[in-house]
Amino acid sequence: MDSHHSERKDMLKNILRRACAAFLTAALLASSAAALDASKIETKFDGVLYQIERYGLFAEDNPLSDQQRASYNARIDGGEDFTEVVNEILEQHDTHSFYLSQEDYSNSFSTLTTDYVGIGITVTMQDSSVVIREVNFGGPAKEAGILAGDVLTAVDGTPLAGKTLEEAGELLRGEPGSSADLTITRAGREMSFSVRRRAIYGDYVWSQTLSDGIEYIRIEAFGTMDDAAHFVEIWDGLDEKNTAAVILDLRGNGGGLVDAGLEVLNKILTKPVTMVTCRWRRDQGGSQVSGSDGGGLPLNGLYVLVDGGTASAAEMVAACLKDNGAGVLIGEKTYGKSQGQYHLKLASGDSLVITTMEMSAPKSGVWEGKGIAPNVEAKPVAEVSEYLAGMPALQTSRPLLFGEQGEPVRALTERLRLLGLLDTAGDTLNAEVLGAVRAFQQKMGLPQTLCADTGMLETLDGALSTVSDSYVDNALEQALELARKDAAKPLRYTPQADGSWRAA
């Protein structure tokens, strides 16, 4: 898995495991076949083995012989640890099946009334610095004005230099209502924020219009079918915004309900295609192919952000979109988990987590242990200096006037955005851009004008040189660059007065 860490890392893991269990339960309860006859159950080990051979995908063709079973029973009778012996068997099947005591299962898979307590950020390690990669929409950090790309240098007075991501995350966590005093570096300046920690409830799908024709949709987990319903609601409103391109962010999404992922895919896909093939045991139906209905909104572009934290059902969505040519994957190779597990509570109070299903993408096939490679590789964050090298040069020889359009304005707005004065860059010096220009002039003690005068442009150019070692969301920037080109093209659909749309 990649190095990124977030406060909700453990929470997402729990959601994924609980959700997989919920998804698989119905199919498993219908099964009654087993390699080990129930009448042969004489010991606790026999009872656990019965469940493994009844439900395990990879146990179907590899049941233990009576001699092997007797040997394992003898080892346990001889004093070997029961859990270790069972896990030795499970390790021969796959890497996701395991046996846990009641206490260990409770610690690992506790049901939470709230999802996590914190300030709502995701951080990554970049050149030994703790960099804020993502600020959760609607979270306390967002409300406080913290931005993606800020470098976190201290929490509650404790410097983060030399700390691991896990240690930094521990400092960020705390009791609901307590304050986290953060010290960050932004644009070469040290800034302080006091952010009140609070319980963050599960709202794993949200969206934001980045600029005309470009929509950003974030799916943090496929926790419940409500998440899929929320996505459908957002997608159904895209035509009303004349959306040309969508950036779908699946980074850090550890998966969850496969059915929720399938509903998301079915809403997106414009043609009837194979979405995924799920291989179950033969006595549970064998291979089952899920296909789309088609009829999704014909966008000019769909860009899917992925990383090493994109796993399971989220990988299924990414792989399907890539394999069917419906989306461009940008970022890093995904985690590589294409198997689903069932959580079985045993009479002893212990639990058996057993792999029961394996997914296969239309072209990528089974991605277990391999992951899905992106179409466009991009580091999660990049230094501002790298980003500046790829954007138009800032022209300082003449002023830029209100209403002016073109590449010089793009160069101006990109830099204002990096300084946190604009949400998105554009090609037109409109009222919003002029407001950012005047805010910069005021901040730097310059005369406030109704244009971007040469003095302001020269000062802006110098200001950017002081933040060249700061960071930007590189994958998102690459997606935005492609989406802007799509937004400049004619729409492939026509919105109708009744709220529907018609293909152009």
VEXDREN-2710 file (C-alpha; in Angstrom, 1 decimal):
% VEXDREN-2710
k/r/px/py/pz
1/MET/0.0/0.0/0.0
2/ASP/1.3/3.6/-0.6
3/SER/2.6/5.8/2.2
4/HIS/-0.4/8.1/2.5
5/HIS/-2.2/8.1/5.8
6/SER/-5.4/9.6/7.1
7/GLU/-7.3/9.8/10.3
8/ARG/-10.0/7.6/8.9
9/LYS/-7.6/4.9/7.7
10/ASP/-8.8/2.4/10.3
11/MET/-12.4/3.5/9.9
12/LEU/-12.3/2.9/6.2
13/LYS/-10.9/-0.6/6.8
14/ASN/-13.7/-1.4/9.1
15/ILE/-16.3/-0.1/6.6
16/LEU/-14.8/-2.2/3.9
17/ARG/-14.8/-5.4/6.0
18/ARG/-18.3/-4.8/7.4
19/ALA/-19.7/-3.9/4.0
20/CYS/-18.2/-7.0/2.3
21/ALA/-19.7/-9.1/5.0
22/ALA/-23.1/-7.6/4.4
23/PHE/-22.8/-8.1/0.7
24/LEU/-21.9/-11.7/0.8
25/THR/-24.2/-12.9/3.6
26/ALA/-27.3/-13.6/1.5
27/ALA/-25.5/-15.7/-1.0
28/LEU/-23.7/-17.8/1.6
29/LEU/-26.7/-18.6/3.7
30/ALA/-28.2/-20.3/0.7
31/SER/-25.4/-22.8/0.5
32/SER/-25.5/-26.2/2.2
33/ALA/-22.8/-28.2/0.4
34/ALA/-19.6/-29.0/2.3
35/ALA/-16.6/-31.3/1.8
36/LEU/-16.5/-32.3/5.5
37/ASP/-19.6/-34.1/6.6
38/ALA/-21.2/-32.5/9.6
39/SER/-21.5/-35.9/11.3
40/LYS/-17.7/-36.0/11.5
41/ILE/-17.4/-32.9/13.7
42/GLU/-15.9/-34.1/17.0
43/THR/-13.7/-31.2/18.0
44/LYS/-13.6/-27.4/17.9
45/PHE/-11.1/-27.7/15.1
46/ASP/-13.4/-29.9/13.1
47/GLY/-16.2/-27.3/13.5
48/VAL/-14.0/-24.5/12.2
49/LEU/-12.7/-26.6/9.3
50/TYR/-16.3/-27.4/8.4
51/GLN/-17.1/-23.7/8.0
52/ILE/-13.9/-23.2/5.9
53/GLU/-14.7/-26.0/3.6
54/ARG/-18.4/-25.0/3.4
55/TYR/-17.8/-21.4/2.4
56/GLY/-14.2/-20.9/1.3
57/LEU/-13.7/-20.2/-2.4
58/PHE/-10.3/-21.8/-2.5
59/ALA/-11.2/-24.7/-0.2
60/GLU/-13.8/-26.1/-2.6
61/ASP/-11.2/-28.0/-4.6
62/ASN/-8.7/-28.5/-1.7
63/PRO/-10.5/-30.2/1.2
64/LEU/-8.3/-31.7/3.9
65/SER/-8.1/-35.5/4.0
66/ASP/-9.1/-37.4/7.2
67/GLN/-5.4/-38.0/7.8
68/GLN/-4.5/-34.3/7.6
69/ARG/-7.4/-33.4/9.8
70/ALA/-6.3/-35.9/12.4
71/SER/-2.8/-34.5/12.2
72/TYR/-4.0/-30.9/12.9
73/ASN/-6.1/-32.1/15.8
74/ALA/-3.1/-33.9/17.3
75/ARG/-1.0/-30.8/17.1
76/ILE/-3.7/-28.8/18.9
77/ASP/-4.1/-31.6/21.5
78/GLY/-0.3/-31.4/21.9
79/GLY/-0.5/-27.8/23.0
80/GLU/0.0/-25.8/19.8
81/ASP/-2.0/-22.5/19.6
82/PHE/-5.4/-23.1/18.1
83/THR/-5.5/-19.8/16.2
84/GLU/-2.1/-20.2/14.7
85/VAL/-2.9/-23.7/13.5
86/VAL/-6.2/-22.5/11.8
87/ASN/-4.4/-19.5/10.2
88/GLU/-1.7/-21.8/8.9
89/ILE/-4.4/-23.6/6.9
90/LEU/-6.1/-20.3/5.7
91/GLU/-2.7/-18.9/4.6
92/GLN/-2.5/-21.8/2.1
93/HIS/-5.7/-20.5/0.5
94/ASP/-5.2/-16.7/0.2
95/THR/-3.9/-13.7/2.0
96/HIS/-7.3/-12.3/3.2
97/SER/-8.7/-15.2/5.2
98/PHE/-7.9/-15.4/8.9
99/TYR/-9.2/-16.6/12.2
100/LEU/-9.6/-14.2/15.1
101/SER/-10.4/-14.6/18.8
102/GLN/-13.4/-12.7/20.0
103/GLU/-11.2/-10.0/21.6
104/ASP/-9.0/-9.5/18.5
105/TYR/-12.1/-9.4/16.2
106/SER/-13.7/-6.8/18.5
107/ASN/-10.6/-4.6/18.4
108/SER/-10.2/-4.9/14.6
109/PHE/-13.8/-4.7/13.5
110/SER/-15.6/-2.7/16.1
111/THR/-18.9/-1.2/15.0
112/LEU/-18.7/2.5/15.4
113/THR/-21.6/4.8/16.2
114/THR/-19.7/7.6/14.5
115/ASP/-17.1/7.0/11.9
116/TYR/-14.1/8.9/13.4
117/VAL/-13.2/11.9/15.5
118/GLY/-10.8/14.3/14.0
119/ILE/-10.4/17.4/11.9
120/GLY/-11.0/15.9/8.4
121/ILE/-7.7/15.8/6.5
122/THR/-5.6/13.3/4.6
123/VAL/-1.9/13.6/4.8
124/THR/1.1/12.2/2.9
125/MET/4.8/12.2/3.4
126/GLN/6.8/14.2/0.8
127/ASP/10.5/14.7/1.2
128/SER/10.3/14.1/5.0
129/SER/7.5/16.7/5.3
130/VAL/3.9/16.0/6.3
131/VAL/1.8/17.5/3.5
132/ILE/-1.9/17.8/3.5
133/ARG/-3.1/15.9/0.5
134/GLU/-6.8/16.4/0.9
135/VAL/-9.2/18.4/3.1
136/ASN/-12.5/16.7/3.6
137/PHE/-15.5/18.7/2.3
138/GLY/-17.6/20.0/5.1
139/GLY/-15.0/19.0/7.8
140/PRO/-13.6/21.3/10.5
141/ALA/-10.3/21.7/8.7
142/LYS/-12.1/22.9/5.6
143/GLU/-14.2/25.4/7.6
144/ALA/-11.0/26.7/9.3
145/GLY/-9.4/27.5/5.9
146/ILE/-6.8/24.8/5.7
147/LEU/-5.9/23.9/2.1
148/ALA/-4.6/20.9/0.2
149/GLY/-0.9/21.4/-0.3
150/ASP/-0.3/23.0/3.1
151/VAL/2.8/21.6/4.9
152/LEU/1.9/20.6/8.5
153/THR/4.9/21.4/10.7
154/ALA/3.5/21.1/14.3
155/VAL/0.4/19.9/16.2
156/ASP/-0.4/21.3/19.6
157/GLY/3.2/22.7/19.8
158/THR/4.8/19.3/19.0
159/PRO/7.1/19.6/15.9
160/LEU/6.4/16.9/13.2
161/ALA/10.0/16.9/12.0
162/GLY/11.2/13.3/12.3
163/LYS/7.7/11.9/13.0
164/THR/6.1/9.1/11.0
165/LEU/2.7/9.5/9.4
166/GLU/1.2/7.3/12.1
167/GLU/2.7/9.5/14.8
168/ALA/1.4/12.6/13.1
169/GLY/-2.1/11.0/12.8
170/GLU/-2.0/10.1/16.5
171/LEU/-1.3/13.8/17.4
172/LEU/-4.2/14.9/15.2
173/ARG/-6.7/12.6/16.9
174/GLY/-8.4/13.5/20.2
175/GLU/-11.7/13.9/22.0
176/PRO/-14.7/15.5/20.4
177/GLY/-14.7/19.2/21.2
178/SER/-11.0/19.4/21.9
179/SER/-8.9/21.8/19.8
180/ALA/-6.0/20.9/17.6
181/ASP/-3.6/23.8/17.3
182/LEU/-1.9/23.4/13.9
183/THR/1.2/25.1/12.5
184/ILE/1.4/25.0/8.8
185/THR/3.6/26.5/6.0
186/ARG/1.8/27.9/3.0
187/ALA/3.3/30.0/0.2
188/GLY/6.5/30.3/2.2
189/ARG/4.7/31.8/5.2
190/GLU/4.1/30.1/8.6
191/MET/0.4/30.2/9.7
192/SER/-1.5/29.0/12.8
193/PHE/-4.9/27.4/13.0
194/SER/-7.0/26.2/15.9
195/VAL/-9.4/23.5/14.7
196/ARG/-12.0/21.9/16.9
197/ARG/-12.1/18.1/16.6
198/ARG/-15.5/16.6/16.1
199/ALA/-17.2/13.4/15.2
200/ILE/-17.5/13.0/11.5
201/TYR/-20.4/11.0/10.3
202/GLY/-20.4/8.9/7.2
203/ASP/-21.0/11.1/4.1
204/TYR/-18.6/9.5/1.7
205/VAL/-19.9/11.0/-1.5
206/TRP/-19.7/14.7/-2.4
207/SER/-19.2/17.0/-5.3
208/GLN/-18.0/20.4/-6.3
209/THR/-18.1/22.5/-9.5
210/LEU/-14.5/23.4/-10.2
211/SER/-15.3/25.7/-13.1
212/ASP/-17.8/26.0/-15.9
213/GLY/-18.4/22.5/-17.4
214/ILE/-16.1/20.6/-14.9
215/GLU/-17.5/18.7/-11.9
216/TYR/-15.4/17.0/-9.2
217/ILE/-17.0/14.0/-7.5
218/ARG/-15.3/12.4/-4.5
219/ILE/-16.2/8.8/-3.3
220/GLU/-14.4/8.0/-0.1
221/ALA/-16.0/4.6/0.4
222/PHE/-18.9/2.4/-0.8
223/GLY/-20.1/2.0/2.8
224/THR/-23.8/1.6/2.1
225/MET/-26.3/1.7/-0.8
226/ASP/-27.0/5.2/0.4
227/ASP/-23.6/6.2/-1.0
228/ALA/-24.6/4.9/-4.4
229/ALA/-27.9/6.7/-4.2
230/HIS/-26.1/10.0/-3.3
231/PHE/-23.8/9.5/-6.3
232/VAL/-26.8/8.9/-8.6
233/GLU/-28.4/12.1/-7.3
234/ILE/-25.3/14.0/-8.1
235/TRP/-24.9/12.4/-11.6
236/ASP/-28.5/13.1/-12.5
237/GLY/-27.9/16.8/-11.9
238/LEU/-24.9/17.1/-14.2
239/ASP/-26.8/17.9/-17.3
240/GLU/-28.5/20.9/-15.5
241/LYS/-25.0/22.3/-15.0
242/ASN/-24.0/21.7/-18.7
243/THR/-21.2/19.5/-17.4
244/ALA/-18.7/18.5/-20.1
245/ALA/-16.1/16.6/-17.9
246/VAL/-16.1/14.9/-14.6
247/ILE/-13.1/14.2/-12.3
248/LEU/-14.0/11.1/-10.2
249/ASP/-11.7/10.8/-7.1
250/LEU/-11.3/7.3/-5.8
251/ARG/-8.0/7.8/-4.0
252/GLY/-7.9/6.2/-0.6
253/ASN/-11.2/4.4/-1.2
254/GLY/-10.8/1.0/0.4
255/GLY/-13.9/-0.4/-1.2
256/GLY/-17.1/-1.6/0.5
257/LEU/-20.3/-2.9/-1.1
258/VAL/-19.8/-4.3/-4.5
259/ASP/-23.4/-3.7/-5.3
260/ALA/-22.9/0.0/-4.6
261/GLY/-20.0/0.1/-7.0
262/LEU/-22.1/-1.6/-9.7
263/GLU/-24.8/0.9/-9.3
264/VAL/-22.3/3.7/-9.7
265/LEU/-21.0/2.1/-12.9
266/ASN/-24.4/1.5/-14.3
267/LYS/-25.2/5.2/-13.9
268/ILE/-22.0/6.2/-15.7
269/LEU/-21.7/3.8/-18.6
270/THR/-23.2/5.0/-21.9
271/LYS/-23.4/1.5/-23.5
272/PRO/-24.4/-2.0/-22.4
273/VAL/-21.0/-3.6/-21.5
274/THR/-19.6/-6.1/-19.0
275/MET/-18.9/-4.4/-15.7
276/VAL/-17.4/-7.3/-13.7
277/THR/-17.4/-11.1/-13.5
278/CYS/-17.6/-12.5/-9.9
279/ARG/-16.4/-16.0/-9.4
280/TRP/-18.1/-17.9/-6.5
281/ARG/-17.9/-21.5/-5.5
282/ARG/-19.6/-23.8/-8.0
283/ASP/-22.2/-24.7/-5.3
284/GLN/-23.0/-21.0/-4.9
285/GLY/-23.6/-20.3/-8.6
286/GLY/-20.1/-20.2/-10.1
287/SER/-19.2/-17.2/-12.3
288/GLN/-21.7/-14.4/-12.5
289/VAL/-21.4/-11.6/-15.0
290/SER/-22.8/-8.1/-14.2
291/GLY/-23.6/-6.0/-17.3
292/SER/-24.6/-2.3/-17.6
293/ASP/-27.9/-1.1/-19.0
294/GLY/-26.2/1.8/-20.9
295/GLY/-27.8/5.2/-21.4
296/GLY/-25.4/7.2/-19.2
297/LEU/-24.8/10.9/-19.8
298/PRO/-22.4/11.2/-22.7
299/LEU/-19.6/13.4/-21.3
300/ASN/-16.6/14.8/-23.2
301/GLY/-14.3/13.3/-20.6
302/LEU/-14.2/11.3/-17.4
303/TYR/-11.0/11.2/-15.4
304/VAL/-10.6/8.8/-12.5
305/LEU/-8.0/9.6/-9.7
306/VAL/-6.5/6.4/-8.2
307/ASP/-3.7/5.5/-5.8
308/GLY/-2.3/2.7/-3.7
309/GLY/-5.2/3.1/-1.3
310/THR/-7.8/2.4/-4.0
311/ALA/-8.9/-1.1/-3.3
312/SER/-11.6/-3.8/-3.8
313/ALA/-14.9/-2.4/-5.0
314/ALA/-13.2/0.9/-5.9
315/GLU/-10.7/-1.0/-8.0
316/MET/-13.6/-2.7/-9.7
317/VAL/-15.1/0.7/-10.7
318/ALA/-11.7/2.0/-11.9
319/ALA/-10.9/-1.2/-13.9
320/CYS/-14.3/-1.3/-15.5
321/LEU/-14.1/2.3/-16.7
322/LYS/-10.6/1.8/-18.0
323/ASP/-11.2/-1.5/-19.7
324/ASN/-14.3/-0.2/-21.4
325/GLY/-12.7/3.0/-22.6
326/ALA/-15.2/5.0/-20.5
327/GLY/-12.7/6.8/-18.3
328/VAL/-9.0/7.7/-18.0
329/LEU/-7.2/6.6/-14.9
330/ILE/-4.7/9.2/-13.4
331/GLY/-2.4/8.6/-10.5
332/GLU/-0.7/5.5/-9.1
333/LYS/-1.2/1.8/-9.4
334/THR/-4.1/0.6/-7.2
335/TYR/-3.8/-1.6/-4.1
336/GLY/-4.6/-5.0/-5.7
337/LYS/-7.5/-6.6/-3.9
338/SER/-10.0/-8.4/-6.1
339/GLN/-11.3/-10.9/-3.5
340/GLY/-14.3/-10.5/-1.2
341/GLN/-14.7/-12.0/2.3
342/TYR/-17.5/-13.2/4.5
343/HIS/-17.3/-12.7/8.3
344/LEU/-18.7/-15.7/10.2
345/LYS/-19.3/-15.5/13.9
346/LEU/-18.7/-18.9/15.5
347/ALA/-20.4/-20.5/18.5
348/SER/-17.2/-20.0/20.6
349/GLY/-17.4/-16.3/20.0
350/ASP/-14.4/-16.3/17.7
351/SER/-14.7/-15.2/14.1
352/LEU/-13.7/-16.6/10.7
353/VAL/-13.0/-14.2/7.9
354/ILE/-13.1/-16.3/4.7
355/THR/-12.7/-15.4/1.1
356/THR/-15.8/-16.4/-0.9
357/MET/-15.6/-14.4/-4.1
358/GLU/-13.1/-13.2/-6.7
359/MET/-13.7/-10.3/-9.1
360/SER/-12.4/-10.1/-12.7
361/ALA/-12.4/-7.0/-14.9
362/PRO/-13.4/-7.2/-18.6
363/LYS/-9.8/-6.8/-19.9
364/SER/-7.5/-6.5/-16.8
365/GLY/-8.8/-9.8/-15.5
366/VAL/-8.2/-10.7/-11.8
367/TRP/-6.1/-7.8/-10.2
368/GLU/-5.4/-9.6/-6.9
369/GLY/-1.9/-8.8/-5.9
370/LYS/-1.3/-6.8/-9.1
371/GLY/-3.5/-3.7/-8.9
372/ILE/-4.7/-1.7/-11.8
373/ALA/-2.2/0.5/-13.6
374/PRO/-3.3/4.1/-14.4
375/ASN/-3.5/5.4/-18.0
376/VAL/-1.5/8.5/-16.8
377/GLU/1.0/8.1/-14.0
378/ALA/1.1/11.0/-11.6
379/LYS/2.6/11.4/-8.1
380/PRO/0.0/12.3/-5.5
381/VAL/1.6/15.7/-4.9
382/ALA/4.4/17.6/-6.7
383/GLU/6.5/20.6/-5.8
384/VAL/5.2/23.9/-7.0
385/SER/8.4/24.4/-9.0
386/GLU/7.6/21.2/-11.1
387/TYR/4.0/22.5/-11.6
388/LEU/5.2/26.0/-12.6
389/ALA/7.5/24.5/-15.2
390/GLY/4.5/23.0/-17.1
391/MET/2.4/26.2/-17.1
392/PRO/2.5/29.3/-19.3
393/ALA/5.1/31.9/-18.4
394/LEU/3.9/35.0/-16.6
395/GLN/4.2/38.0/-18.9
396/THR/5.1/41.1/-16.9
397/SER/5.8/43.6/-19.7
398/ARG/2.3/44.9/-20.0
399/PRO/-0.9/45.0/-17.9
400/LEU/-3.7/42.6/-18.2
401/LEU/-7.0/44.4/-18.6
402/PHE/-10.5/43.5/-17.3
403/GLY/-12.3/41.2/-19.8
404/GLU/-9.0/40.1/-21.5
405/GLN/-8.8/36.4/-22.5
406/GLY/-6.1/34.0/-23.5
407/GLU/-2.9/32.3/-22.3
408/PRO/-1.5/35.4/-20.4
409/VAL/-4.6/35.4/-18.2
410/ARG/-4.3/31.6/-17.7
411/ALA/-0.7/32.1/-16.4
412/LEU/-2.0/34.8/-14.0
413/THR/-4.9/32.8/-12.6
414/GLU/-2.9/29.6/-12.2
415/ARG/-0.5/31.5/-9.9
416/LEU/-3.3/33.2/-8.0
417/ARG/-4.8/29.8/-7.4
418/LEU/-1.6/28.4/-6.1
419/LEU/-1.5/31.2/-3.5
420/GLY/-5.1/30.3/-2.4
421/LEU/-6.7/33.5/-3.8
422/LEU/-8.7/31.7/-6.5
423/ASP/-10.5/28.3/-6.4
424/THR/-9.9/27.5/-10.0
425/ALA/-7.9/29.0/-12.9
426/GLY/-9.4/30.3/-16.1
427/ASP/-8.7/32.1/-19.4
428/THR/-10.8/35.2/-18.7
429/LEU/-10.0/38.2/-16.4
430/ASN/-13.5/38.4/-15.0
431/ALA/-14.8/39.9/-11.8
432/GLU/-13.7/36.9/-9.7
433/VAL/-10.2/37.1/-11.0
434/LEU/-10.1/40.9/-10.6
435/GLY/-11.1/40.4/-7.0
436/ALA/-8.2/38.0/-6.5
437/VAL/-5.9/40.5/-8.1
438/ARG/-7.0/43.3/-5.8
439/ALA/-6.7/40.9/-2.8
440/PHE/-3.1/40.2/-3.8
441/GLN/-2.4/43.9/-4.2
442/GLN/-3.8/44.7/-0.8
443/LYS/-1.9/41.8/0.8
444/MET/1.4/43.0/-0.7
445/GLY/0.9/46.7/0.0
446/LEU/0.5/47.6/-3.7
447/PRO/-1.9/50.2/-5.1
448/GLN/-5.3/48.5/-5.9
449/THR/-6.2/48.9/-9.5
450/LEU/-8.9/47.7/-11.9
451/CYS/-6.4/45.6/-13.9
452/ALA/-3.3/43.4/-13.3
453/ASP/-0.7/46.1/-13.7
454/THR/2.9/45.4/-14.4
455/GLY/4.0/46.1/-10.8
456/MET/1.5/43.6/-9.5
457/LEU/2.6/41.0/-12.1
458/GLU/6.3/41.4/-11.2
459/THR/5.5/41.1/-7.5
460/LEU/3.4/38.0/-8.2
461/ASP/6.2/36.4/-10.1
462/GLY/8.6/37.0/-7.2
463/ALA/6.1/35.7/-4.7
464/LEU/5.9/32.4/-6.5
465/SER/9.6/31.9/-6.4
466/THR/9.4/31.8/-2.6
467/VAL/6.9/28.9/-2.6
468/SER/8.6/26.7/-5.2
469/ASP/9.2/24.1/-2.5
470/SER/5.5/23.9/-1.5
471/TYR/3.2/21.3/-3.0
472/VAL/0.2/20.9/-5.2
473/ASP/-2.2/18.0/-5.9
474/ASN/-0.4/16.8/-9.0
475/ALA/-2.9/14.1/-10.1
476/LEU/-5.8/16.5/-9.7
477/GLU/-3.9/19.2/-11.7
478/GLN/-3.3/16.8/-14.6
479/ALA/-6.9/15.8/-14.6
480/LEU/-8.0/19.5/-14.6
481/GLU/-5.7/20.2/-17.6
482/LEU/-7.4/17.5/-19.6
483/ALA/-10.9/18.4/-18.4
484/ARG/-10.4/22.1/-19.4
485/LYS/-9.9/21.0/-23.0
486/ASP/-13.1/18.9/-22.8
487/ALA/-15.0/21.9/-21.4
488/ALA/-14.0/24.0/-24.4
489/LYS/-15.7/21.5/-26.7
490/PRO/-19.4/21.4/-27.6
491/LEU/-21.5/19.2/-25.4
492/ARG/-22.5/15.8/-26.6
493/TYR/-26.0/16.2/-25.2
494/THR/-28.7/18.8/-25.0
495/PRO/-30.5/19.5/-21.7
496/GLN/-34.3/19.5/-22.0
497/ALA/-36.9/21.7/-20.3
498/ASP/-38.3/18.8/-18.4
499/GLY/-35.0/18.0/-16.7
500/SER/-34.0/15.2/-19.1
501/TRP/-31.3/15.4/-21.8
502/ARG/-31.0/14.3/-25.4
503/ALA/-27.9/13.1/-27.1
504/ALA/-26.5/15.6/-29.6
END
